[in-house]
Amino acid sequence: MKGYVYILASARNGTLYTAVTRDLAGRLYEHQNELTPGFTSKYGVKTLVWFEEHDLLTTAITREKTIKKWPRQWKLNLIEWENPEWEDISFHLLGL
């Protein structure tokens, strides 16, 4: 079963949220509509700025744990390498 690691942001260089899910489109919908109370709702973290697809959920979980341990600057570099304008890339989910 596939898994996705993703990073949401409140704004460019703002608050970041890193997580893993099996259903990225569904989970993003929950974040953007504040359907699940918690960190993202509290801090307005709704913009998908980076994600990575993995063939196995277990691999995605391992990658998420690794990224969460990284210094903030490494996460910023990861986002800016693929999304230098910090655009909402949720339109990429249309094909998932």
N, C-alpha and C positions, 0 to 999 in steps of 0.2 A: 504494500500500500504506500502510495506517495506521501511525501510530507513537504511542507514549506516552512522555511525560516524567513521571517520578515522583520522589517524595522519601520515603525511609524514615527512621525515627528509632529510636533505642534507648530513648528515654523522652521525656517532655515536656521540651523545651529541652535534650535530650541530643545525642548524636552524630547528625549528619545525613548522608545519602547521596543524591545526586542522580544520576539516570541516565536512559537512553532505551532503549526496546525495541520490537519489533514485537508481542511476545506478553507482555502485562503479567501475566496470570494465571499463565502458565508460569514467567516470570522470578521472580515473587513466591514461587511454590512453591519454587524453587531457593534463594532467599534464606532463607526461613523454615525450610527443612530442611537448611541448610548444605551443599548439594550442590556448591557452587562455592567453593573456598577463596579467601580474600581479605579485603578490608576489612570487609564486612558480617558475615562469620563471626567474624573476629577481635574485632570490637567489639560484637557482639550487636545489630546494626542490622537489625530484622526487621519493624517496624510500618509499614504503609503509611499515611502521614498526608496525602498530597496526590498527585494525578495530573491530567494533562491529556491529552486525546486530540487528535490531529492527523490530518487526511486524508492527509497525505504524511509518510513517514518523514523525508525531508530537512528538512521544516519542524520536526519534533520535535527533530531533531539540533541545528538552529540555536537553538531555544528552550532546549534543555539547556545548550548552551555559554554562552548568555547568563546563565542562572540560576546556573551554576557560578561566574561572575565576580562575582556580586552579593555585597555584604557579608552576613555571617551574619544581621544583624537584618532585612534585606529578605526573606530566606528564611523567617525566623520569622513575619514579618508575612504573607507569602503563605499559609503554613500556617494561621495563626490567623484569617485572613479567611474561609476556607471551613471550617475545622475547629478552632474555638476550644477544644474539649476534648481535642484531640490523640487522638481515637479512632482505632482501627484501621478504616479504611474499605475494607478488602479485600472486604467483602460487596458492594460496588458492581461488582465484577468478574463477578458471576454472570451479568450480561446481556451481557458482552463476548464 
